[in-house]
Amino acid sequence: MGYIPAKEAEFVEWSGNLIAVSLSHKTELSLPEAKLNEIQALHVEVKALHELCQTASYTKVDMQAKKEKKTRLIQLEEVFVRNNLQNNDAMTDELRRALRIPIHDVTPTPAPKPEDVPEVDVSTPLPRTLRLKFRRAGAKRSGKPEGIHGLECLWGIMDAPPAKVKDFPHSAFATKSPLELAFEEEDRGKKVYFAARWENGTVKKGPDSDIFSAIIP
């Protein structure tokens, strides 16, 4: 996402601001407290690891932990901004400026609802990491179809696949392939179930893929 700072120190500061402003407007925006608490707790960990890695006492383990937790924090905040802030009837441009998230065009060009189902390949490039390469159905190269904003991946560490896609506990989003999901050490060896769907720029979602799975390395 272009609004999220690329430099780590700037990202940590941006993330803290997003959480602080969201908490101060939690009631008027009807924001989910559990989700805010989850994001805030992970932000505290990322900030502490970022500060540790600026000192001479950090280790490779600290660097890897920081990378994994930062990746997860970005995923959570992208979904939170899209689903709970931007797609919120009580949101105002003044609040968007305070949150440092994009101010949308008030007269956007209508975008059709996605009709295709994405194809997804899962690989395990690193410990505790799953990489999802996605593409248009039948395409040889990874990427998204024209007019599509990105791919939403619904997922959960579960004993069995859910009966319905809406029962997945987590969601991640990517505007370009691949999408990487980072997990904790205690999750290694567990099975993750997924479903994927395209989403256009007005948050219209396409049909869900079949549920598929992978083992956390």
N, C-alpha and C positions, 0 to 999 in steps of 0.2 A: 504494500500500500504506500502510495507516494507521500501521504501526510505523516507517516511514522518516520522519525529521524533515523538516518543511516548510522550516524556516529553514536557509539554506545553511551557516552556520557550524556549526550543530548536526548537519547531515547529514555534513559533512566529518569531524567528530569521531566520529560514529556509524560511518561507513564505516571509519575507521582502526581502531576497536575491533573491528568485525566481522572485519577482515582479521587483526589481531593474535591474537585468540582462536582463529580458524580455523587459523592457522598453528601455534599452540601445541598444538592437538589434531588436527593433520593426520593423524597416524598412526592414532590410535584410531578416527577417523571415516572413514578411507580416502578422504580428500578428494583430488581430482585436482590434482596440482601445477601442471600447465600452466594450468588455469583460475584457480587462486589467483594465479599469477604475472601473468596477464593483468589480473585485477582490481586487484592491487596496483600494477602499473605505471600503470594508468589513474587510480587514486586519487592517486598521486603527482603526476600532471599536473593533476588537478582541484584538489588542495590548493594547488599552486603558483600556478595561475591565480586561485584564490579570494583568496589573499594578495596577489597583484599588483593585483587589482581593488579592493583596499582602499586602495591608494596613489593619489597624484595623477598617476602616470605611465602609467596604463593607457589603452588605446585601445579603440575600438569593435570592432576585430578581436579583441582579447583577450577582451572580453565575449562575443562570438559564439562564440569557441573554447571558452570556459568553459561556456557554455550547452550546446553540442553534446556536449562530453566528459562533462559532468555527466549529461545525458540518457542517454548510452550507459552510464555507470557504474551508474546506477540500474537500467537494464534488466538488466545483467549480474548485479548483486547480487540483484535480485528472483528471477531464475531460479536463481541459486546457492542462495539461502535455501530456495526451494521444493523444488528437486530434490536438492540435495546435503546440506542440513542438516535441514529438517523431515521429508523423506522418507528418513530415515536410521535404521536399526534401532538404532544405537549412541547416538543422541541422548538426552539426559536433560533434565529441566526445569531442573536446576541449570546446565547448559550453555546452555540457551535464555536464562536470565536473564543469564548472562555475555555472550552474544552480542547481547542486547537484541532478541530476536525473539519472536513470540507463543508463549505456552504454550497448547497446544490442550486442549479439553475431552477428558477421558479416556473419556467415553462419548458421542461425537458421534452425532447422528441420521444413520442411513445415508442416503446420497444416491445416486439411481440414476445409472448411467453415461449420459452425454449420447448422444442418438441422432441429432441433426440435424447438418447441415454448415453452418457459417457462410457468409454472403455478405460479401465484402470489396471495397471500392472503394479504389483507390490514387490519391492526389493528390500534387502537388509544391508545397507552400506556400512553401518557402524553399530556397535553395541547399543542397545536401548533405543534404536532408531528404526522407524519404518518409512520408506520413501515410496510415495504414490505418484507414478507417472500417468498422466491422463491425456486422452485424445478424443477427437471426434470419431464416432463409430465408423469403422472401415478405413480410417486414415492410417498411414504408415508412420507418420511422425507425431510426436507428442505436441499438445497445444489445445487450444479451444476453438470452437467454431466462430465464424464472423458474427458479430452482434452479441456475443456472450461476454459477460463481465468476469466470470470465474466459475470455479467448481466448489460446491459445498460438499464436504465429507462428513457424514454422520457416523459416529463410532462409539464403541464401548468395550471394555474388558469384561467379558461375560462368560458364564458357563455354557450357554447355549444361545443361538441367534434369537433376537426378539421376534415376537409374533408380528409386530408392525414396525415400520421404519420410524414412526413417531416415538417409539419407545426407547430409541437410542439416547443415552444420557449426555453425550458430548457432540460438539460440532466444531469443525475447522474449515477454513476457507482459504483459497489460493487463487490469485488472478493469473498466475502462470505456472506451468508444470516444471518441476515436480512439487508436490506438497510433502513436507517432512513432518512426522510426528515424533516427539521425544518423550520418553517414558522414564520412570524411576527405576533404580537398581532392583527393587523388590518385585517389579513387574516382569522381569526377564523370565521367559518360558511360558508366560500366560498367552492365551488366545485373544485376539482382538477381532471383533466383527465390524464390518463396514457396509455402508451404502453410499452411493454418490449421485449427485444431480447437478445439472447446469443451473446457473442463475444469471439473469440479465441485470442491466444497470438500474432497474426499478424494483429490484428484489423479487421479481417474478421467477418462480422455480419451475424447472422442467420435471419430467417423470423420473422416478427413482430407479436406480440400477438394481439388479439382483443383489442380495446380501452375500458378501464374500468375507474371507477371514485370512489372518496371518498370525504367526507366532512371533512375539517380541524376542529379538536376539539378545 
